[in-house]
Amino acid sequence: MTAPWRLGSDLLAAALNSVPRRSATVPTACAAVDDALDGGFEYGSIISVAGAEQADKTLIALHAVASHLLSPANTEVVFVYTSESDLPIQLHDIILDRLASNKQANPSSKEQYGTATKLLDRVRLMRAFDFVGVLESIGEIGEAWSKIEKARADRKLSNRGRREILSSQDEDLDISEAERSDNDGGNEGDHLDSQGIGMVVVDNIASVMNVEISKDQDEAGQSLLTSFFRSLQHLTYHYRMCTIVINTTVTTSSYQSQLLHKPVESISIFPTTSGTPGLGQTYAHFVDLSAFVSDVPKTRNDAEIAYGGKPSRIQRWQPAKVFEIIDDRSAHREGKWGAFELDGARLDSYN
C-alpha cells in the first residue's frame, strides 16, 4: 500500500503553515528575560507569570507596561489589582528611568517628568476587592471596546456619506482629497482611531480566587474561573491585547511529601526550585504562555550557605532572579530561561 501522491506546492504550503507565526511583542527591557521570550510578551496572548510572594512578578509586568506606553502604539493599559500598592509611583519611576537612559533623545528632567506623567494618563487602574470585582473589570473592558467599535463604525459611515455628497456635487473632485479632508476635519470621535486597549494586567488572580474556591466547593470555584478566562480569552484574541495574569505558587513541603509518599512537586528545570502555579489545571488550560519566577543562589558560596553545605553566622545568601518558561502553547520556548537582578526598579541581566 502506498501513500497518495501530493503536489510539491501542497507540501510547501503545509510546511509553511506548520511554522509558528509570531505576532508583535512587548519587551521588558531586560535582555535576559526578553531573550527567553524571543523578544517579549506577545500581543494576542494570555501570559501567566507565577512565583512566590517576593518574586517581583509585578515588577516584570510593570516593565512590560512601560514598554507598551513608550511604543508607537497609542493604546491604553488596564491594570486590575487586588491588593494595596503604589503602582502609579512604581510605573512613573520606571518610565522616568527609561527616558533618562535614552541617550539619543536626551530630554531635560522637566520634559521627562512631563512625558512620564502624560503616559500615565493612558493607564486605567481598577481596584478589585474580590473575584466579582475582577469579573466586573473584565466586563468593563468589553464594554469599552464595544463603544470604540461603534464610534468607529458610525464615523466610517458618516465619512462615506460625505464622500458621496462631495462626489455628486463635483464629479472632478478627487475622492482621495475628500478622504484626507474628512480625516483632518476634526469630527467628533476622530481620536478613537488612536485609542483602544492594547494591554491588560491582572494582579493577583490567586489572592481573590482562592477565597472563592475555599468558600464554595472546589468544582464551583473552578467553574467561576472557567467563565472568567473564557471572557478574558475572547477579548485577548479578538482585540489582539497582551494580557498578563499574575499568579502565586503552591508548594508542597518535603515533610508533607513524606507523609503523602510523593516527591516534592515542581515544574522547574532547577532542582532547587519547588512549587507549581496556583489554581490548578483549569488555570493552566487557558494560558498561552506560562512563566515562573524564582530565586536561586547567585554564587557557589551562596549555594553552600543556602543549602547547608557551608556554615554562616548570619545565614544569608544573595539570590539571582530566574525567569523561566515552563509551558508555551505556540512558539516552543518551553525550557528557556534568563537570570536577572534588581537595581532599584531596574531589571539588570545577570552575567
Secondary structure, DSSP 8 states (H G I E B T S, - for coil): -------HHHHHHHHHHHS-----EE--S-HHHHHHTTTSEETTEEEEEEE-TTS-HHHHHHHHHHHHHHSS---EEEEEESS---HHHHHHHHHHHHHHH-TTT---HHHHHHHHHHHHTTEEEEE-SSHHHHHHHHHHHHHHHHHHHHHHHHHHHHHHHHHHHHHHH-TTS-HHHHHHHHHTS--TTGGGGG-SEEEEEEETHHHHHHHHHHHS-HHHHHHHHHHHHHHHHHHHHHTT-EEEEEE-EE---HHHHHHHT----B--SSTT--BEETTHHHHHHT-SEEEEEEEEESSHHHHHHHTTSS--SS----EEEEEEEEEESSS--TT-EEEEEEETTEEEE--
